[in-house]
Structure formats: C-alpha cells, structure tokens
Amino acid sequence: MVAFLGISLWIALATVVPGLVTIAAIYGAQAATGTTGLLVQLNLIGEWIPGSIAVTIMILTQSLGILLERLLIDRKWLGPEVRVKTIPPDIDPRGELKFKLQPYLEYQGLYLLIAQLKNDDDAHGHLQRALAQFFLSNNTLVSFSAGIAATLLALWLNGDADLTGGLVYLGVMAACLLVSFQVAMIRFEVMTKALWAAHRCRPATMPMSRPLVELE
C-alpha cells in the first residue's frame, strides 16, 4: 500500500506540476500580447495563476540549477581535483589518519551509492543533509543571478527607474552571489567527504565499488 501511494504521488507530481506550468505559460502569452482567452472564460486567473507562476519559477530555478551543477562539475570550478585531508585518531574505522579526497570522482558515484545504501547506513541523515545543503546553495546561485538580471532589465527598460537604488541592489545581489558560490564550494567538499565516509563505513561483506586511492 505504501509503495502504491509513493507511485501515486510521483504520478500526481508528473501531471499536476506540468499542468500548472502550462497555465502560467498561457497566461504569460496573454499578458504579453494584451489578449484574453480561455483562462478568462474558465475563471482560472484569480484561482490558479498566482500558484502557477510560483510553481513555474520554482521549476525554472531547479532546472537552471541542474544545468549550473553540470557546468560546475564538468569544468571543475568547485575546487581542486585532489585534496589531502587529515583525520583525528580513532575516527576512521580502518585507522587512517590521512587520505586523498577526489571530490569529482566521489560525485560521479553519488546516485549509484545512494541507491545501494540501506536505511541504517545513513541513520542520522548526515549524507542526506550534506546533499540537500549543496543543491540548495547551488540553486541560490540561480536565484541571485535572476535578481541581477531583473535589476539590469528594469534599469534598461524603465527610464524613470531609481539608478542609485538599482546600483545598490546590484551590489547586494553580487555580494550574495559571491557568498553563495563560496558556500557551494564548501558544501561540495563536505558532501564529498560524506560520500567518502559512506564508502568506508559500508559493511565489510559488501564489495567496494572501486579501489580506494591511498596517499603516495
């Protein structure tokens, strides 16, 4: 029954969310052209438009965040490919005190590892929390970039816009963007550390997915 409810939830998300995006897209076309049509006749503007626009912004933010994530990972812009890390004594289950962390290599096996983990392999949710924090930081980069673009567009199209206020807001958005990028780099490292630890702590009876990279 639980599995069926899970499937039903995903079916609802796959149908309702795109439907809301469709309503927002049609309304945007009518607003841009100054026309009225089916949405007015169905009385959908007051009831569905605000929520549809909000959902569309969320979907676009996530979509652009996914593209940005791919760019940052492929170009390796989130830090060096190899990092030497030290571990305090009596922490690592295999007794290591220093190891090489290859964050981009760890990230490549992210979803394969998640699919193999059991419920008690991440009992305290450390890996789940690290993943959520990284993707949150990554998606906020899109949000602040949108704020910069919107401010520039408003200053360009509106001759009566407050130039001083716009420039100040641009500075604030740029600072937020820089801070978010630094946080994304930090969270990426934390996430890959959690992935490395998850590999190390898996049961000894389960074969390793790939050999560990030791210090030379």
Secondary structure as the mmCIF struct_conf table of DSSP 4:
data_model
#
loop_
_struct_conf.conf_type_id
_struct_conf.id
_struct_conf.beg_label_comp_id
_struct_conf.beg_label_asym_id
_struct_conf.beg_label_seq_id
_struct_conf.end_label_comp_id
_struct_conf.end_label_asym_id
_struct_conf.end_label_seq_id
HELX_RH_AL_P HELX_RH_AL_P1 VAL A 2 THR A 33
TURN_TY1_P TURN_TY1_P1 GLY A 34 GLY A 34
HELX_RH_AL_P HELX_RH_AL_P2 LEU A 38 GLN A 41
TURN_TY1_P TURN_TY1_P2 LEU A 42 ASN A 43
HELX_RH_AL_P HELX_RH_AL_P3 ILE A 45 ASP A 74
TURN_TY1_P TURN_TY1_P3 ARG A 75 LYS A 76
BEND BEND1 LEU A 78 GLY A 79
BEND BEND2 GLU A 81 GLU A 81
STRN STRN1 ARG A 83 THR A 86
TURN_TY1_P TURN_TY1_P4 PRO A 89 ASP A 90
BEND BEND3 ASP A 92 ASP A 92
TURN_TY1_P TURN_TY1_P5 PRO A 93 ARG A 94
BEND BEND4 LEU A 97 LEU A 97
STRN STRN2 LYS A 98 LEU A 101
HELX_RH_AL_P HELX_RH_AL_P4 PRO A 103 GLN A 108
TURN_TY1_P TURN_TY1_P6 GLY A 109 GLY A 109
HELX_RH_AL_P HELX_RH_AL_P5 LEU A 110 GLN A 116
HELX_RH_3T_P HELX_RH_3T_P1 ASN A 119 ASP A 122
TURN_TY1_P TURN_TY1_P7 ALA A 123 HIS A 124
HELX_RH_AL_P HELX_RH_AL_P6 HIS A 126 LEU A 157
TURN_TY1_P TURN_TY1_P8 GLY A 159 ASP A 160
BEND BEND5 ALA A 161 ALA A 161
HELX_RH_AL_P HELX_RH_AL_P7 LEU A 163 CYS A 201
BEND BEND6 ARG A 202 ARG A 202
TURN_TY1_P TURN_TY1_P9 ALA A 204 THR A 205
BEND BEND7 MET A 206 MET A 206
HELX_LH_PP_P HELX_LH_PP_P1 PRO A 207 MET A 208
BEND BEND8 SER A 209 ARG A 210
#
